[in-house]
Amino acid sequence: VQNQVDEVIDVMQENITKVIERGERLDDLQDKSESLSDNATAFSNRAKQLRRQMWWRGCKMKAIIALVAVILLLVIIVPIVLKYHT
C-alpha cells in the first residue's frame, strides 16, 4: 500500500509541475498576445496617418497640375484672342 501511495504522490507531483509549467506558458502567451495587439494598433494608426498624408500629397499634385494647365492655356489663348480682337 505504501508503494502505491508513493507512486500516487509522484504522479501528483508531476501533474502539479506540469500545471505550473502550463500556467507559465499561458502567461507568456498572454503577454505575447497583448504585445501583438499593441503593435497591431500602432500599425493601424500609422497606416491611417500615412493614408491621410498621401491623400493630401495627391491633392497638392492635382492642384499644381491644374494650375500649370490653366497658366499654359492662358499663355496660349490670350495672345490669340488679342491678335484677333485688334
Summary of the structure (lengths in Angstrom):
residues: 86
radius of gyration: 36.8
end to end distance: 125.3
largest distance: 125.3
contacts: 165
relative contact order: 0.04
helix: 98%
strand: 0%
